[in-house]
Amino acid sequence: MKKIGRSDIIGQRGMAYIEGVVLTMGYMFYPTGGVEAGIDGFLELRDIETGEVGNLLIQLQGKATEKDRLPGETDSTFDWPCSEADIAYWTQGTAPVLLVVVHLKSGKAYWKSLKGWFDDPEHLGLRKVVFDKTTDEFTLESKAAITAVALAARPGASSPSVRIHEEVLTNLIGITVSPRLYWAPTEHGTDKTFGAALRALHPPAGSEWIVRSKSVLSFHDLDQWPWNELCEAGGIEEFDTVEWEESEDEGRQRDFVALLNRAIGEFVRPELRRDRDSGAFYFQKPRDRDDLNYAYRSLQNTTTRRVVAKYGKKKKDPTQASYWRHSAFLHRFARFGGRWLLEVTPTYHFTRDGRESDAWAGERLKKIKELENNAAVMGQFVMWREFLMTHGKGDLLKEPYPFLSFAPLEPLKLEVGVPDDLWKSQEAEPDSPALNFSLAGETVEEAG
């Protein structure tokens, strides 16, 4: 069965009370009705003798309570708390706004002009409206003061303010981590010596481990070969990963992030390499050709982006490429609201031969960043998010990656936004210069 809650009834009783007082004044009251974000109705001034109306409007927000006492009530006053979002909404519009509080127990209501009240910085800082129970009572006698509020407003149209609801796509991605961690003593005191010994035993062994104070912490079961050859078997312990995920200890958090960084390095192989200097992961140049296209699902459809491309020609030898540009991303694991997330920052990596770093990488990166617009960066993030979500899933020939996986986050919903036309007016170019775009006279060398 559908239900109508008690709070709905209380609110409707409050609005009925307010409408009754407004009509008693001889003015018109128009309830907003339907979806509204902070304005319950409009009061329009009307000449009581002629019935003429002149589009002099006041917006009205009603509040009702049937509690015995009003918030912060004294013999002469009470206060009503307001959120920052409500205050911003009420004060930024074109029309005056009244807050009317109806106390159903006493059968009385009180009003305050919000723009006038919050013009005072002290009132704005307190984020509440203080009512005088004598001078602020909402009755027929309030008509003159309310009329003055309407007439004091700047002439012109007064209508419901345009409110743009927006969804914000952040550069954050959700992560899921292996549920178990393993710890064991080892005779090795550094990552370097432990890694060398591990590679000597089993070169393909993964690197999802760290060494701290002659002990190793890993996502791998250290009781299995080859790990048990390098650890003290009798000292191996198993833990729930949540002990590290939820820990407030800074040392444990650093160790957990170090493990995650090791894991993502293994996760992106073999498609991506990591640049030691910048830490960026980037698409590798294929051995058999000069460019690489990557197909993925964008926000709207399936598309393709050139993620490795050969650019320009050397003056001394026109058959040789000037440089290669690779789509890349920087990453950071961070905890927000008790949840670990991956922050992804799209960027580019430049090589002189498809593998070795280019000496002019800094200048080339600066040039493209000056040309890129918001849509281009967003498109690259969506590509990297799709790569991380779909990579490592496994197939008929390969098991899924066991220690780390990624999932999208819900977009952030905002009650205010900026019209798209304003964003577009600040963008130099509507198209992305991502890897198939001519820069300062340099052209892409197409693969034959």
C-alpha positions in Angstrom: 0.0 0.0 0.0 1.2 3.5 -0.7 1.6 5.8 2.3 1.6 9.5 3.1 3.8 10.2 6.0 3.1 12.4 9.0 5.7 14.9 8.0 3.8 15.4 4.7 0.6 16.2 6.6 2.5 18.6 8.9 4.0 20.4 5.9 0.6 20.7 4.1 -1.0 22.1 7.2 1.7 24.7 7.4 1.2 25.7 3.7 -2.5 25.9 4.3 -2.0 28.3 7.2 0.4 30.5 5.2 -2.0 30.6 2.2 -4.8 31.6 4.5 -2.9 34.6 5.9 -1.8 35.7 2.4 -5.4 35.6 1.1 -6.5 37.6 4.2 -4.1 40.3 3.1 -5.8 40.4 -0.3 -2.7 39.1 -2.0 -2.4 36.0 -4.2 -0.6 32.8 -3.3 0.7 30.4 -5.9 2.1 27.0 -4.5 5.1 25.8 -6.4 3.8 22.2 -6.7 5.7 19.3 -8.0 9.5 19.2 -7.8 11.1 22.2 -6.0 14.5 22.9 -4.4 13.7 25.4 -1.7 10.8 27.6 -2.7 7.3 26.4 -1.7 5.3 29.2 -3.4 5.0 32.7 -4.7 3.2 35.7 -3.1 2.0 38.3 -5.6 1.0 41.8 -4.6 -2.6 42.8 -5.6 -4.5 46.0 -5.4 -7.3 45.1 -3.0 -9.6 47.8 -4.5 -9.2 47.3 -8.2 -7.9 43.7 -8.2 -5.0 44.7 -10.4 -1.7 42.8 -10.2 1.7 44.0 -11.4 4.0 41.0 -11.3 5.5 42.0 -8.0 6.4 38.7 -6.6 8.0 37.4 -3.4 9.3 33.8 -3.1 8.2 32.0 0.0 9.7 29.0 1.9 7.5 27.5 4.5 8.4 25.4 7.5 6.0 23.8 9.9 6.4 22.0 13.3 3.9 20.6 15.8 6.5 20.3 18.6 5.8 21.9 21.9 8.7 24.3 21.7 10.4 26.0 18.8 14.2 25.6 18.2 16.2 27.7 20.7 13.0 29.2 22.1 13.0 31.8 24.8 10.1 34.0 26.1 10.7 36.5 23.2 12.6 34.7 20.5 13.5 31.5 18.7 15.9 30.5 16.0 15.7 28.4 12.9 18.9 26.7 11.6 19.6 26.8 7.8 22.0 24.8 5.6 24.6 26.6 3.5 23.0 25.2 0.4 19.6 26.7 1.3 21.1 30.0 2.2 22.9 30.2 -1.1 19.8 29.2 -3.0 17.6 31.8 -1.2 20.0 34.7 -1.5 21.4 34.4 -5.1 18.1 34.7 -6.9 16.4 37.7 -8.4 13.3 37.9 -6.1 12.9 38.5 -2.4 12.5 35.4 -0.3 10.5 35.0 2.9 11.0 32.2 5.4 7.7 31.5 7.3 7.7 29.2 10.3 4.3 27.8 11.3 4.0 26.6 14.9 1.0 24.4 14.7 0.7 23.8 18.5 0.2 27.5 19.2 -1.6 28.3 15.9 0.9 31.1 15.1 3.4 31.8 12.3 6.5 34.0 12.0 8.3 35.5 9.0 11.6 37.0 8.0 13.0 38.5 4.8 16.0 36.2 4.1 18.1 38.5 1.8 17.9 41.3 4.3 18.7 39.0 7.2 21.7 37.3 5.6 23.2 40.5 4.3 24.7 40.8 7.8 27.9 38.7 7.8 27.4 37.8 11.4 24.0 36.3 10.6 25.5 34.5 7.6 28.2 33.0 9.8 25.7 31.7 12.4 23.6 30.0 9.6 20.4 30.5 11.4 17.4 33.0 11.4 16.4 34.5 14.8 12.7 35.4 15.0 11.2 37.9 17.4 7.9 36.4 18.5 6.2 39.8 18.7 7.5 41.9 15.7 7.9 38.9 13.3 4.5 37.3 13.7 2.9 36.5 10.4 -0.5 38.0 10.4 -2.7 40.5 8.6 -0.8 43.3 10.4 2.4 42.1 8.6 1.0 43.3 5.3 2.7 46.7 5.2 6.1 45.3 6.1 5.9 42.5 3.5 4.7 45.0 0.9 7.8 47.1 1.6 10.0 44.1 1.0 8.4 43.5 -2.4 8.6 47.2 -3.5 12.2 47.5 -2.4 13.3 44.9 -4.9 14.8 46.1 -8.1 12.1 46.3 -10.8 12.1 43.6 -13.4 10.9 40.0 -13.8 10.9 38.0 -10.7 10.5 34.3 -11.4 11.8 31.0 -10.1 15.6 31.0 -10.4 17.0 28.7 -13.0 18.7 25.8 -11.2 21.0 23.5 -13.0 21.4 20.0 -11.6 24.7 18.5 -12.6 26.6 15.2 -12.4 30.3 15.5 -11.9 32.6 12.8 -13.3 35.6 12.6 -11.0 39.0 11.1 -11.9 38.5 8.5 -9.2 37.9 4.7 -9.6 36.8 2.2 -7.0 39.1 -0.7 -6.2 38.6 -4.2 -4.8 41.6 -5.8 -3.1 42.5 -9.5 -2.4 40.9 -10.3 1.0 44.0 -11.9 2.5 47.5 -10.7 3.3 50.5 -12.8 4.4 53.5 -11.9 6.6 56.6 -13.8 7.4 60.2 -13.2 8.7 63.0 -13.3 6.1 66.8 -13.1 6.2 66.6 -10.3 3.6 66.6 -6.8 4.7 65.7 -4.9 1.5 63.4 -5.2 -1.5 66.5 -5.4 -3.7 68.1 -8.4 -2.1 64.7 -10.2 -1.7 63.8 -9.6 -5.3 67.2 -10.8 -6.5 66.8 -14.0 -4.6 63.2 -14.5 -5.8 64.1 -14.0 -9.4 67.0 -16.5 -9.1 64.5 -19.1 -7.9 61.6 -18.3 -10.2 62.0 -15.4 -12.7 58.2 -15.1 -13.5 57.3 -14.6 -9.8 55.1 -11.6 -9.2 56.2 -8.5 -7.3 53.1 -8.0 -5.1 55.3 -7.9 -1.9 57.4 -5.5 0.2 60.2 -6.1 2.7 60.2 -4.2 5.9 62.6 -4.8 8.8 63.5 -8.3 7.7 59.9 -9.4 7.2 57.9 -9.7 4.0 54.3 -8.6 3.5 52.6 -9.9 0.4 49.3 -10.7 -1.4 50.9 -14.1 -2.3 50.6 -17.1 0.0 54.1 -17.1 1.5 53.6 -20.7 2.5 53.8 -21.7 -1.2 56.9 -22.1 -3.4 59.0 -20.1 -4.2 58.1 -17.8 -1.3 58.6 -20.4 1.4 62.2 -20.8 0.3 62.9 -17.2 1.3 60.8 -17.0 4.4 60.9 -18.7 7.8 58.1 -21.2 7.4 57.3 -21.4 11.1 56.7 -17.7 11.3 54.2 -17.2 8.5 51.0 -15.4 9.5 47.8 -14.8 7.5 45.7 -11.6 8.0 42.4 -10.1 6.7 43.3 -7.3 4.3 40.7 -5.1 6.1 43.1 -4.8 9.0 45.3 -2.7 6.7 42.5 -1.1 4.7 40.8 0.4 7.8 44.0 1.0 9.9 44.6 4.6 11.1 48.3 3.8 11.7 50.3 5.8 9.2 53.0 3.1 8.9 50.4 0.5 8.0 48.8 2.8 5.5 52.1 3.5 3.8 52.8 -0.3 3.6 49.3 -0.9 2.1 49.8 1.8 -0.5 53.2 0.3 -1.4 51.5 -3.1 -1.9 48.8 -1.6 -4.1 51.4 0.2 -6.2 53.2 -3.2 -6.7 49.9 -4.8 -7.6 48.9 -2.3 -10.2 52.3 -2.6 -11.8 51.7 -6.3 -12.3 48.0 -5.7 -13.2 48.7 -3.6 -16.3 51.2 -5.9 -17.8 52.1 -6.6 -20.6 50.1 -3.8 -22.4 51.6 -1.0 -20.3 55.1 -0.1 -19.2 56.1 2.3 -16.4 58.4 5.2 -16.8 60.8 5.2 -13.9 61.3 9.0 -13.8 57.7 10.1 -13.9 56.0 7.0 -12.6 53.5 7.1 -15.5 52.1 4.0 -17.1 52.0 4.1 -20.9 51.0 2.0 -23.9 54.0 0.2 -25.4 54.9 0.5 -29.1 54.1 -2.7 -30.9 57.1 -4.5 -32.3 55.7 -4.9 -35.8 54.3 -1.5 -36.5 54.7 2.2 -35.6 51.3 3.0 -34.1 48.6 1.4 -31.9 44.8 2.1 -31.7 42.8 1.1 -28.7 39.1 0.4 -28.9 37.0 1.0 -25.8 33.5 1.9 -24.6 33.2 5.7 -24.0 30.4 7.4 -22.2 28.0 7.0 -25.2 29.4 4.4 -27.6 32.3 2.3 -28.7 35.2 4.4 -30.1 38.9 4.1 -31.0 41.8 6.2 -29.8 45.3 6.2 -31.2 47.4 5.6 -28.1 50.8 5.2 -29.8 51.8 7.3 -32.8 55.0 8.2 -34.7 55.5 11.9 -35.2 57.5 14.0 -37.6 60.7 13.2 -39.4 64.3 14.0 -38.6 66.0 16.6 -40.8 69.2 14.6 -41.2 67.4 11.4 -42.1 63.8 11.8 -43.3 63.2 8.1 -43.0 63.6 8.3 -39.2 60.8 9.4 -36.9 61.4 12.5 -34.7 59.6 10.9 -31.7 56.7 8.7 -30.6 53.9 9.8 -28.3 52.2 7.3 -26.0 49.0 7.8 -24.0 49.8 7.5 -20.3 48.4 8.1 -16.9 49.7 8.9 -13.4 48.1 7.2 -10.5 47.7 7.7 -6.7 45.9 5.4 -4.2 44.1 7.5 -1.6 41.4 6.9 1.1 38.3 9.0 1.0 35.5 8.5 3.5 37.1 5.3 4.7 37.2 3.8 1.2 40.4 3.3 -0.8 40.2 4.6 -4.4 42.5 5.1 -7.3 43.0 8.6 -8.6 43.9 8.7 -12.3 45.5 11.7 -14.1 45.8 11.3 -17.9 49.0 12.4 -19.5 51.5 11.5 -22.2 54.9 9.8 -22.5 57.4 10.6 -25.2 60.1 8.3 -26.7 62.7 8.8 -29.3 62.4 5.4 -30.8 59.2 3.9 -29.4 61.0 2.7 -26.3 63.8 5.0 -24.9 62.7 8.4 -23.4 62.8 11.4 -25.6 65.1 14.3 -24.5 62.5 16.9 -25.4 59.6 15.2 -23.6 59.0 18.1 -21.2 58.6 20.6 -23.9 56.3 18.3 -26.0 54.1 17.6 -22.9 53.8 21.3 -22.1 52.8 22.1 -25.7 50.0 19.5 -25.8 48.7 20.4 -22.4 48.3 24.0 -23.6 46.1 22.8 -26.4 44.0 20.3 -24.7 40.5 21.2 -23.5 38.3 19.8 -20.7 36.5 17.3 -23.1 39.9 15.9 -24.3 41.1 15.2 -20.8 37.7 13.7 -19.8 37.8 11.4 -22.9 41.3 10.1 -21.9 40.2 9.4 -18.3 37.1 7.5 -19.6 39.5 5.4 -21.8 41.8 4.6 -18.9 38.9 3.8 -16.6 37.6 1.4 -19.2 41.0 -0.2 -19.6 41.4 -0.7 -15.8 37.9 -2.1 -15.5 38.2 -4.6 -18.4 41.9 -5.5 -18.2 42.8 -8.5 -16.0 39.4 -10.1 -16.2 40.8 -13.2 -17.7 39.7 -15.4 -20.7 39.8 -18.9 -21.9 43.6 -18.8 -22.0 44.4 -16.7 -18.9 43.2 -16.6 -15.3 41.8 -13.3 -14.0 44.2 -11.1 -12.0 43.6 -12.2 -8.4 44.8 -9.3 -6.2 43.2 -6.1 -7.6 40.2 -5.1 -9.7 38.5 -1.8 -10.5 34.9 -0.5 -10.8 33.3 2.9 -11.7 32.0 5.2 -9.0 28.6 6.8 -9.1 28.8 10.4 -10.5 28.7 13.2 -7.8 25.3 15.0 -8.0 25.4 18.7 -7.5 22.4 21.0 -6.9 24.1 23.9 -8.8 26.0 23.9 -12.1 27.5 25.9 -14.9 25.7 26.0 -18.3 27.6 24.1 -20.9 27.8 27.1 -23.2 29.9 28.9 -20.5 32.3 26.0 -20.4 32.5 25.9 -24.2 33.2 29.6 -24.4 36.5 29.0 -22.5 37.7 26.2 -24.6 40.1 27.0 -27.5 39.3 24.0 -29.5 36.3 21.6 -29.4 38.2 18.6 -30.6 40.8 16.5 -28.7 44.4 16.7 -29.9 44.9 13.1 -28.6 47.7 11.6 -30.7 46.3 12.1 -34.2 46.5 15.8 -34.0 49.0 18.1 -35.7 51.1 20.1 -33.3 53.1 23.2 -34.5 53.5 21.9 -38.0 54.5 18.3 -37.0 52.5 15.6 -38.6 51.7 12.0 -37.7 53.6 9.4 -39.7 51.0 7.0 -40.7 51.8 3.3 -40.6 52.2 1.7 -44.0 
